[in-house]
Amino acid sequence: MSEPDLSEEFIDRLYELAEGDLKTFDRYEVGQELGLDREQTDAVVEELYGKRQLQKIPGTKIVLTPPVKEVLESKKSIL
């Protein structure tokens, strides 16, 4: 799986876990569900953070940004 695929899969999984809400999750738990090790998880989180698609919360917590949540909601409603 390539890096862009990992990023998209990570964001999609975070959205599913949040059940459409802006809930916080431990980055490593999400990464583990996708079969990623800590290093891979950190790389994906840093990429998504750099693109402003998620926010990092002190420690290892992360949350989707409101604009990304809205995009995912509209994407899901079309499907």
C-alpha positions in Angstrom: 0.0 0.0 0.0 1.5 3.4 -1.0 1.7 6.4 1.3 -1.3 8.3 -0.3 -3.4 5.1 0.1 -2.4 4.9 3.8 -3.3 8.5 4.4 -6.7 8.1 2.8 -7.3 4.8 4.6 -6.2 6.4 7.9 -8.6 9.4 7.5 -11.5 7.2 6.4 -10.9 4.9 9.5 -10.7 7.8 11.8 -14.0 9.2 10.4 -15.7 5.7 10.8 -14.5 5.4 14.4 -15.8 8.9 15.2 -19.2 8.0 13.8 -19.4 11.3 12.0 -18.4 13.3 15.1 -15.2 15.1 16.1 -14.0 12.6 18.7 -10.4 12.1 19.7 -8.5 8.8 19.3 -5.1 7.5 20.1 -3.1 7.6 16.8 -1.4 4.3 17.6 -4.7 2.5 18.1 -6.0 3.7 14.7 -2.7 2.8 13.1 -2.7 -0.7 14.7 -6.2 -1.4 13.3 -4.7 -0.7 9.9 -1.7 -2.9 10.4 0.7 0.0 10.8 3.6 0.1 13.2 4.4 3.2 15.3 6.9 4.6 12.8 4.4 4.3 9.9 1.6 5.7 12.0 3.7 8.7 13.0 4.6 9.3 9.3 1.0 9.2 8.2 -0.1 11.5 11.1 2.6 14.0 10.3 1.6 14.0 6.7 -2.1 14.5 7.5 -1.3 17.2 10.1 0.8 19.0 7.6 -2.1 19.0 5.2 -4.4 20.3 8.1 -6.6 17.2 7.8 -6.2 16.4 11.5 -5.2 18.0 14.7 -2.7 16.6 17.2 -3.6 16.8 20.8 -0.9 16.6 23.5 0.2 13.0 23.9 -0.8 10.7 21.2 -4.4 11.9 20.6 -5.7 13.1 17.2 -9.0 14.4 15.8 -10.2 15.2 12.4 -10.4 18.9 11.5 -13.9 20.3 11.0 -13.4 21.0 7.2 -12.2 17.5 6.6 -15.2 16.1 8.5 -17.5 18.1 6.3 -15.8 16.8 3.1 -16.1 13.2 4.3 -19.7 13.7 5.2 -20.6 15.0 1.8 -18.5 12.2 0.2 -20.3 9.6 2.2 -23.8 11.1 1.5 -23.1 10.8 -2.3 -22.3 7.1 -2.0 
